[in-house]
Amino acid sequence: MNATKFDVRYIAELARIKLNPGEIATFESQLGHVLEHVEKLNQLDVKDVEPTAHSFPMYNVFREDEIRPGLTREAALANAPRQAQGLFIVTKVVE
Amino acid sequence: MELSSLTVHETRDLLARKEVSPKEIVEGLIRRIEKVDGAVHGFLSFDPERALQDAERADLSLPLGGIPIAIKDVISVQGHPCGCASKILQGYIAPYDATVIAKLRAAGAIPFGRTNMDEFAMGSSTENSAFGPSRNPWDTERIPGGSSGGSAAVVAADEALAALGSDTGGSIRQPAALCGCVGVKPTYGRVSRYGLVAFASSLDQIGPLTKDVRDAAIIMNVISGVDPADSTTLDEPVPDYLADLDKGVEDLTLGLPKEYFIEGLDPQIEQAIRAAVARYEKLGATIVDISLPHTEYALSTYYIIAPAEASANLARFDGVRYGYRADGITGLLDHYGKTREEGFGQEVKRRIILGTYALSSGYYDAYYLRAQKVRTLIRRDFDDAFAKVDAILCPTSPTPAFKLGERTGDPLQMYLADIFTLAANMAGICGISIPCGFAGVEGKKLPIGLQILGKALDESTVFRVANAYEQNTDWRRTKPDLGDG
């Protein structure tokens, strides 16, 4: 993978972060270096190696499906940047 | 002697003998913070009145009755700010207690103060805090390490008796080493992360930063254990970590991994680690050379896995349910894009971009999947090593504390600060950093940390090995000079 293929603008769009042109240029160069370093991983033959997602083998953990106390509506809304009538206000999604 | 300079267990003894009151302990810390935190900037905020109220009500019959503990700004304490040193969470007040906080409270402790950190725990110096860096108490021109740099600095500067931090790639052990205190990364799953703001969920652990090993064991006794609210916690019995503390190392075999004594390791650090190894030999431990052959791949593996997981975890910061929301929004994508542009700092953006890239269509196999496979090889290295040894000795950090600004322009140089601590998170094992000497740099004494790694769920042996050394040395008696006499 060479660094020039790394399209920061497109990736930033996927990540829903606006970047200014200065940031795009800086990240392109800095992350290019990081990815060059990561190339090291290609030296290893991992064809028959199982991936590790968690350091302990963990499977689904279940509990009884019963009602338990949670946050009140007031507490859940207390940190919202915009709220009204007990609801979060979201930016318009459909035209 | 100033009350703030005591350990947790010394304070507890004084409280039990009624020689001091919890209120006097809190007052002593407030005086100390007012005196030195202008220079250290270890705290983002603290609420003296609430701590004094808690002190009035303290139940001294409990294991941590009346003991104030400083909390990293990434762990939720109900009614207190929890901002992860980020603009995007400025003003956020935690609506519930993290499980570790509920456990500390049940043991009588008083959560006191929010410690500074790298934004969202991403960094090795606290320079990524949106509210300015903390400074190393041993030389305020230098960084305290990170990301739990505020927690390490306040413990080292006697502004706290002990603190909680979080460790994803070394974020407890590395600042503990650089500030000259004790820092523990527990086994993955040993301590609940419920109420910890997630960074890399397959790596994160909460742990204590303390003035000595006994204090670390005392706090681990309180915060460890399975939690129904965190399904990654292990349903395994929690031993009394104080039980084996004084058993010595005579019947133990300790391994020295040759991959940790490499070019780039500061000569003064190598010398201090070798001297510590010689001390262990004198104390009766058997020392053997071991190899962890995939060590050199840990950094690359980490910088795929951690950013990938972070990019998913930080998707929740969307400016709807909590946190910062940009003004002048024209539509939904503009809302997300601007809110996250203005709310996140540079390093957080950098890692989200890197992680998003590693997970994006066409690159997932080449980066994330490959990194997870190399992670298996790193785990196996430790499995093989622990078949031969009881614990591993190595440096915590390749260099002493570096200067503010020295590495901020070069992310890769900054990432190298964690080169000796990352592998333990990959493998899910436990580790501790304890003081083992000082490096003389430009006329200043800078602390050096010895890292002791143990197998999964074997914190008892790690504490025992650490305590044996600590009892035979007196590094912790030397305190930083903050111009306060």
Interface residues (C-beta under 8 A of the other chain):
Chain A: M1 F6 V8 I11 A12 L14 A15 R16 I17 K18 L19 E23 F27 Q30 L31 H33 V34 L35 H37 V38 E39 K40 L41 N42 L44 V46 V49 E50 P51 T52 A53 H54 S55 F56 M58 V61 R63 L71 A75 A76 A78 N79 A80 P81 R82 F88 V90 T91 K92 V93
Chain B: G91 Y92 I93 P95 Y96 Y188 G189 S202 P228 S231 T232 L234 H294 E296 Y297 L299 S300 T301 Y303 I304 S311 A315 D318 G319 V320 R321 Y322 G323 Y324 R325 I329 G331 L332 L333 H335 Y336 G337 K338 R340 E341 F344 Q346 K349 R350 I352 I353 L354 T356 Y357 S360 Y363 A366 Y367 L369 R370 A371 Q372 K373 V374 R375 T376 L377 R379 D410 P411 L412 Y415 M426 A427 G428 I429 A456
